[in-house]
Amino acid sequence: MSTVSTEPGRLPLSRRLLGAELLIVLGLSLGASGLGALISFAGSLTQPLALGQQVATLNGSRAPGRPWLDLAWQLYYIGRGLMPVVLVGYLLVREGTSLRVLGFDLTQKRRDLGRGAAVAAAIGGSGLALYLISQAAGYNLTVAPSGLPDVWWRIPVLVASAWENAILEEVIVLGYVIRRLGQLGWSWPAIVVASSVLRGSYHLYQGVGGLVGNMVMGVVFCLAYRRWGRVMPLVTAHALIDTVAFVGYALLAGHVSWLPTG
């Protein structure tokens, strides 16, 4: 049986076990989200309403009218959402390394922030334009990034949710998936396709625009990750994009005419 070497003193890992590990991690995280998004999109297509008239709420209230209970639920789901990252960190330690091998650390804070801000600026505006066009054309649901009540913790929770999304997606879809597929002998073009399709799949609940836009973003992020060898700039970029989207929607929805609210 073929094996993948690890650090000296560690037992080699078989490719069969690595493949099973990859499927398990995805089945507990974004792979399952992709399947759920497909089912959700099928449900949206069979609704009597057009896609553009349906709403996908990203950060909704979990206990309407009960703000403290709602806050507890929000923090619970943010913490639970990061558990697959903890699992990946554990598996990398078992391999003989750590999350640092993916560039998930704070050793280059200024450089990571600068690169992340540049990527966010380049992608954020084009992503918004694609969403508005696809929503107006009827290929996308109306996305409501925030459905939280106007209470004191709304903005902090939205920012925390943005960082949770960024850490989860970039550590797994970029760092972990690319590392494991490389160890399994996949070619670089095949890895880029797999990572990008995975990223697009769990955004399909938003519609075709969400699928295509995130696949394109996935290709850009894969190329940037290969060049820099670090996920932190992409985590930063993703977090900035989501923070602007979540907080911007919470502050602007209903106050500007160009932003669809459903």
QUIBEL-V69825 format. One record per helix or strand. SS is the DSSP state (hx for helix, st for strand). FROM is the first residue (numbers start at 0). LEN is the number of residues. If there is no record, write none. Layout:
# QUIBEL-V69825
ss=SS from=FROM len=LEN
ss=SS from=FROM len=LEN
This chain:
# QUIBEL-V69825
ss=st from=2 len=2
ss=st from=12 len=2
ss=hx from=14 len=13
ss=hx from=29 len=16
ss=hx from=50 len=3
ss=st from=54 len=3
ss=st from=59 len=1
ss=hx from=66 len=15
ss=hx from=82 len=13
ss=hx from=98 len=4
ss=hx from=108 len=29
ss=st from=139 len=1
ss=st from=141 len=3
ss=st from=146 len=1
ss=hx from=153 len=30
ss=hx from=187 len=14
ss=hx from=203 len=3
ss=st from=206 len=1
ss=hx from=207 len=21
ss=hx from=231 len=21
